[in-house]
C-alpha cells in the first residue's frame, strides 16, 4: 500500500461508513483497516479523519498506543516472542535473540523479503507453556534455542502455510 489507489481509498471509506452509527467507531475502523492492509500509515489516517471528523492527531495517538496497530507493513509471518515473567525466567530472551540473529532483524523490524516480522511481547497468556512463541496466532510451547532454526525453515518451506 505504498501509494493508495482509488480502490483502496474507496474501501477505506466503506470501512468508515460501516461503523458510522457506532458510539465510538475508531477502534473498529482501525481494526478493520489493520486486518485488511496489515498496517495503518498516515495517508490512511488522514482519510479516516476526513470521513469521521476525528482529528489525525487523535487517530495517530490510538494507532501508536496499541501494540496491535502498526504504522509500517508487517511480514507475512509475525513472530511474537513472549517476554512475560514465566517465559523470561525460562530463557525467552535467548530465544528472541536467536530469532533475531537468524533473521538478521531486531524486534519491531521486518525482514527485507517481507516474510517475517519479529516482536517482543509482554505476555501471550501461555505461562504454563513457557517459554512460548506465537506466530500468526499459532503458539509454539516450551521453546528452545535449538528449535528456532527449524521453525524458520518450516515457515520458509510453507509447512505452516
Secondary structure, DSSP 8 states (H G I E B T S, - for coil): --S--HHHHHHHHHHHHHTTTSSS-HHHHHHHHHHHHS---HHHHHHHHHHH---HHHHHHHHHHSTT--SS---SEEEEEE-SHHHHHTTHHHHHHHHHHHHT--TT-B-TTSSEEEEEES--S-GGG-S-EEETTEEE-S--HHHHHHHHHHHHHTTT-
